[in-house]
Amino acid sequence: MTLFKRLSTLAMALLLVQSTALADRPIREYRRAHEHEILKEFMELLAIPNVASDRENIRRNAAALVAMMQRRKLQPRLLEASDPAAPPAVYGEWKTPGATRTLIFYAHYDGQPTDPRNWTGTLPWEPQLRRAALEVGGRVVEPPRQNEAINSEWRLYGRSAADDKAGVMAILTAFDALIASGAKPTANIKFFFDGEEEAGSPHLAEILRLNKQLLQSDAWIICDGPVHQSGRKQVVFGVRGDTNVDVTVYGAKRPLHSGHYGNWAPNPALTLARLLGTMKDNSGRVTIAGWYDDIEPLGEAERRAIADAPQYDDTLRSQLGLARTEGSARSLLELINEPSLNINGMSSGDVGALARNVIPTTATAVLDLRLVKGIDHRRQVQRLIEHIRKQGFHVIDRDPSDEERQHHGLIATVTPRDGGYNAARTRMDLPISLAVVSAVQSTSEQPIVRLPTSGGSLPLAVITDNLATVTLTVPIANYDNNQHAENENLRLQNLWDGIETMAAVMTMK
């Protein structure tokens, strides 16, 4: 590199640092002055159980959000589906005189189901602060008093601390900071908080159709998911689609003593294991016919963005204790742009203290099918069903009858779960895409990561299919947040950074 180029690079870096400091200074000052109030409000929200199927508590969450938005004068209301048992979306708005753009900020307030017995030293809906991550021995910290400092490296543990009540808090607090500092949003801002994203958002399409005029916008800004594993902020232009399928195979009609009937009565657990073993090869590639058909290829800009992103696979393997990974030596960022098949869980008989010498009657697996742009979720399920048939199974969508049991040696019930949806991807060169990238970059001294697709899934195709708009995802959580698992947590600095990021997007040019 020539001396001129080195000096130019240094000058650009200094300008970036300076612009970053200027861009986020009022927001950061507000946050520093209100950290205790922000943390208190956040922990109160986390204390409300939020599994979408828990109707009473999901309504308590919605009511809490309405109250939070009323205090901010955001004119909140519940957007309901026709099914009274469906969780409502919580909507609010702030209109800016003279605005030529409307942005909808999306996060979800429901969380994944969890078994409290698997959590360490706390319970899912009893939020707890620790000095560091549990994995490195982080000790419990009592909620700080008003005159006590809050360490930004502390972790806040609780269900949805990261996924995705962090998004709710970052969005609402960013709005607080803008109004308090006098730097009002440059666009009309609308807020949309989904109450059943973790259940597949089965009622989202209906809610969008019923409120089509209300939800007109230039873009949806999605605050969900983690920053890059390197810690750098990122803008993600697409997400995988997702659908889940229950597969059950059958043995005898009643449990059998394994001594009396072993070697004679088929064991459904082994039958299921063999069936699942036909679905992927040793490199992790799915062997179901047509699985990779219909993929919409990435463009040159998208391939270049993947190549430019930090390569972090070796570090992840070390952190996770993995001597090998799947994918024939291709990188994680490459592989999340392909459809996948995962076993979420399996059940047959009992283990541990409840294990008994029996041949169980059934074995069930829940399969998670992740999709990429171009693949229809219904067609992918049909490919799975056809594969199971090719293995000799009589495939049905209910429990087998006695007659079916007599005529078919192999029977599988295949039941797609509600809420499946396709992948979505927004072009990286759109003016709104460039504006969001510029806004996020203004809050970071490091170059941000731009990814065409996230490994996770969100119902963004449902949004774009029902509304004439685009979606862009701006995640804020730490990548090691244990989302969807026990001991979910959020590093406080990620919340602080997320507030600045959301404020920058709200005021982007």
Helices and strands as residue ranges (DSSP letters): H 3-33, H 35-46, H 55-71, E 77-79, E 89-94, E 102-108, G 116-118, E 128-130, G 134-136, E 140-141, E 155-157, H 165-181, E 188-194, G 197-199, H 204-210, E 219-222, E 234-236, E 238-250, E 256-257, H 258-261, H 268-277, H 300-308, H 313-320, H 332-335, E 340-347, G 352-354, E 358-359, E 362-371, H 377-390, E 394-396, H 402-407, E 411-416, E 424-425, H 431-441, E 449-451, E 454-457, H 460-466, E 471-473, E 489-491, H 492-506
